[in-house]
């Protein structure tokens, strides 16, 4: 979890978040298909893919001359577990505060 910040940084960009959604909905895709209709250059798309890969959210495999981009669901699951722990901690704190204030 020490590099969880990379995941949140990666998901904090609307373009990268769109790319993650597309991979979740459509499955593995080429760079061209994944970035179809998005308003940025190929170089910017490659940088976005690099950030997502560095965060462990996607993987790249070569299929002939194309690179296929796949979602790494396990890493998203780890992020979800972290958020759930945070939520439970805050729920507990807020319940205690409610008890204190209602006395």
Backbone as numpy.savetxt, mean C-alpha at the origin, in Angstrom:
# Nx Ny Nz CAx CAy CAz Cx Cy Cz
8.35 -4.84 11.54 7.54 -3.64 11.54 8.39 -2.37 11.54
9.72 -2.53 11.64 10.57 -1.35 11.72 10.55 -0.52 10.44
10.16 -1.10 9.34 10.12 -0.36 8.09 8.69 -0.08 7.64
7.78 -0.09 8.58 6.38 0.17 8.29 6.17 1.57 7.70
7.04 2.49 8.08 6.93 3.86 7.55 6.99 3.87 6.03
7.76 2.94 5.43 7.85 2.88 3.97 6.49 2.55 3.35
5.75 1.68 4.03 4.42 1.30 3.54 3.49 2.50 3.58
3.48 3.22 4.70 2.60 4.38 4.80 3.01 5.49 3.85
4.32 5.66 3.66 4.80 6.65 2.69 4.31 6.27 1.29
4.45 4.99 0.95 4.04 4.52 -0.38 2.54 4.69 -0.60
1.75 4.38 0.42 0.30 4.47 0.29 -0.21 5.90 0.41
0.65 6.82 0.82 0.24 8.21 1.00 0.11 9.00 -0.29
0.54 8.43 -1.39 0.44 9.11 -2.68 -0.78 8.59 -3.43
-1.65 9.49 -3.90 -2.88 9.05 -4.60 -2.62 8.17 -5.82
-1.56 8.47 -6.58 -1.25 7.64 -7.76 -0.85 6.23 -7.35
-0.01 6.11 -6.34 0.41 4.79 -5.89 -0.76 4.03 -5.28
-1.62 4.73 -4.57 -2.79 4.09 -3.99 -3.70 3.56 -5.10
-3.85 4.31 -6.16 -4.63 3.86 -7.33 -4.00 2.61 -7.93
-2.69 2.59 -8.02 -1.99 1.43 -8.58 -2.25 0.19 -7.71
-2.20 0.35 -6.40 -2.46 -0.76 -5.48 -3.90 -1.25 -5.65
-4.84 -0.31 -5.75 -6.25 -0.71 -5.95 -6.42 -1.51 -7.24
-5.80 -1.04 -8.30 -5.91 -1.74 -9.58 -5.34 -3.15 -9.49
-4.20 -3.30 -8.83 -3.61 -4.62 -8.68 -4.50 -5.53 -7.84
-5.12 -4.96 -6.82 -6.02 -5.75 -5.96 -7.26 -6.19 -6.73
-7.76 -5.32 -7.58 -8.99 -5.62 -8.33 -8.75 -6.48 -9.57
-7.64 -6.21 -10.27 -7.41 -6.83 -11.58 -6.34 -7.91 -11.59
-5.57 -8.02 -10.53 -4.47 -8.98 -10.51 -3.22 -8.44 -11.17
-2.20 -9.29 -11.37 -0.93 -8.86 -11.95 -1.11 -8.19 -13.31
-0.30 -7.15 -13.54 -0.42 -6.38 -14.78 0.93 -5.86 -15.24
1.00 -5.55 -16.51 2.19 -4.89 -17.05 2.16 -3.43 -16.62
3.29 -2.76 -16.71 3.38 -1.34 -16.37 2.42 -0.52 -17.23
2.35 -0.83 -18.51 1.47 -0.09 -19.43 0.02 -0.20 -18.98
-0.41 -1.41 -18.69 -1.81 -1.62 -18.28 -2.08 -1.00 -16.91
-1.14 -1.14 -16.00 -1.32 -0.62 -14.65 -1.44 0.90 -14.62
-0.68 1.56 -15.46 -0.67 3.03 -15.44 -1.58 3.65 -16.50
-2.34 2.82 -17.18 -3.25 3.29 -18.24 -4.19 4.38 -17.71
-4.23 5.51 -18.42 -5.13 6.60 -18.06 -4.63 7.48 -16.92
-3.47 7.18 -16.38 -2.93 8.00 -15.30 -2.09 9.11 -15.92
-2.12 10.27 -15.31 -1.50 11.45 -15.89 -0.08 11.67 -15.37
0.85 10.81 -15.83 2.26 11.03 -15.54 3.10 10.31 -16.58
4.38 10.65 -16.63 5.28 10.06 -17.62 5.65 8.63 -17.24
6.26 7.92 -18.20 6.73 6.56 -17.91 7.78 6.57 -16.81
8.62 7.60 -16.81 9.65 7.70 -15.77 9.02 7.88 -14.39
7.99 8.70 -14.31 7.29 8.89 -13.03 6.61 7.59 -12.61
6.03 6.87 -13.57 5.41 5.59 -13.27 6.44 4.60 -12.73
7.62 4.60 -13.32 8.69 3.71 -12.86 9.12 4.08 -11.43
9.16 5.37 -11.14 9.51 5.81 -9.77 8.44 5.35 -8.77
7.16 5.48 -9.15 6.08 5.02 -8.28 6.20 3.52 -8.02
6.47 2.77 -9.07 6.63 1.32 -8.93 7.82 1.03 -8.01
8.89 1.78 -8.14 10.06 1.60 -7.28 9.74 1.83 -5.81
8.97 2.86 -5.52 8.58 3.15 -4.14 7.72 2.01 -3.59
6.78 1.53 -4.39 5.91 0.43 -3.95 6.71 -0.86 -3.75
7.67 -1.09 -4.63 8.53 -2.28 -4.49 9.40 -2.18 -3.23
10.00 -1.01 -3.01 10.84 -0.81 -1.83 10.06 -0.98 -0.53
8.77 -0.68 -0.58 7.92 -0.84 0.60 7.44 -2.28 0.75
7.74 -3.12 -0.22 7.34 -4.52 -0.15 5.89 -4.76 -0.52
5.26 -3.78 -1.17 3.84 -3.90 -1.51 3.61 -4.58 -2.85
4.63 -4.57 -3.70 4.52 -5.22 -5.01 5.79 -6.00 -5.30
5.70 -6.89 -6.26 6.88 -7.58 -6.77 6.86 -7.51 -8.29
8.03 -7.62 -8.88 8.17 -7.57 -10.33 8.74 -8.89 -10.81
8.15 -9.42 -11.87 8.69 -10.61 -12.52 8.74 -10.35 -14.01
9.69 -10.96 -14.66 9.84 -10.79 -16.09 9.06 -11.88 -16.81
8.27 -11.46 -17.80 7.52 -12.39 -18.64 7.81 -11.98 -20.08
8.78 -12.67 -20.67 9.22 -12.27 -22.00 9.92 -10.92 -21.91
9.47 -9.96 -22.69 10.07 -8.62 -22.66 9.39 -7.69 -21.68
8.29 -8.15 -21.09 7.53 -7.31 -20.16 7.85 -7.64 -18.71
7.73 -6.61 -17.89 7.76 -6.83 -16.45 6.32 -6.88 -15.97
6.01 -7.90 -15.20 4.66 -8.04 -14.65 4.72 -7.63 -13.18
3.79 -6.78 -12.81 3.73 -6.24 -11.45 2.62 -6.96 -10.70
2.97 -7.48 -9.52 2.00 -8.22 -8.70 1.92 -7.61 -7.31
0.75 -7.69 -6.73 0.52 -7.20 -5.38 1.04 -8.21 -4.37
1.71 -7.75 -3.34 2.17 -8.60 -2.24 1.18 -8.43 -1.09
0.15 -9.24 -1.11 -0.95 -9.10 -0.14 -0.51 -9.31 1.30
0.49 -10.16 1.52 0.92 -10.43 2.88 1.41 -9.14 3.56
2.13 -8.32 2.83 2.63 -7.06 3.41 1.49 -6.08 3.69
0.47 -6.09 2.87 -0.70 -5.27 3.16 -1.41 -5.78 4.40
-1.43 -7.10 4.56 -2.06 -7.70 5.74 -1.32 -7.27 7.02
0.02 -7.21 6.98 0.79 -6.77 8.13 0.45 -5.33 8.50
0.27 -4.51 7.49 -0.12 -3.12 7.72 -1.50 -3.05 8.35
-2.40 -3.86 7.86 -3.76 -3.91 8.41 -3.73 -4.35 9.87
-2.91 -5.34 10.19 -2.79 -5.80 11.57 -2.26 -4.68 12.48
-1.28 -3.94 12.00 -0.75 -2.82 12.77 -1.83 -1.78 13.04
-2.59 -1.45 12.02 -3.66 -0.46 12.18 -4.72 -0.95 13.16
-5.02 -2.23 13.13 -6.00 -2.80 14.05 -5.49 -2.70 15.49
-4.22 -2.98 15.71 -3.64 -2.83 17.05 -3.73 -1.39 17.53
-3.45 -0.47 16.64 -3.54 0.96 17.00 -4.97 1.33 17.35
-5.91 0.85 16.56 -7.33 1.14 16.80 -7.77 0.59 18.15
-7.38 -0.65 18.44 -7.76 -1.26 19.72 -7.18 -0.48 20.90
-5.94 -0.03 20.76 -5.31 0.76 21.82 -6.06 2.06 22.06
-6.44 2.73 20.98 -7.17 4.00 21.13 -8.57 3.76 21.69
-9.22 2.68 21.25 -10.55 2.35 21.79 -10.47 2.16 23.31
-9.44 1.45 23.75 -9.26 1.21 25.18 -9.02 2.52 25.93
-8.17 3.36 25.40 -7.89 4.66 26.04 -9.14 5.54 26.11
-9.89 5.56 25.03 -11.10 6.38 25.01 -12.16 5.85 25.98
-12.24 4.53 26.10 -13.18 3.95 27.07 -12.80 4.34 28.49
-11.51 4.30 28.80 -11.06 4.71 30.13 -11.35 6.19 30.37
-11.14 7.02 29.36 -11.41 8.45 29.49 -12.89 8.68 29.73
-13.74 7.94 29.00 -15.20 8.06 29.21 -15.57 7.72 30.64
-14.97 6.66 31.18 -15.25 6.26 32.57 -14.81 7.35 33.54
-13.68 7.92 33.31 -13.17 8.99 34.20 -14.07 10.20 34.14
-14.50 10.58 32.95 -15.31 11.78 32.79 -16.75 11.59 33.27
-17.22 10.35 33.28 -18.61 10.12 33.71 -18.75 10.01 35.23
-17.66 10.02 35.93 -17.70 9.90 37.41 -18.07 11.22 38.02
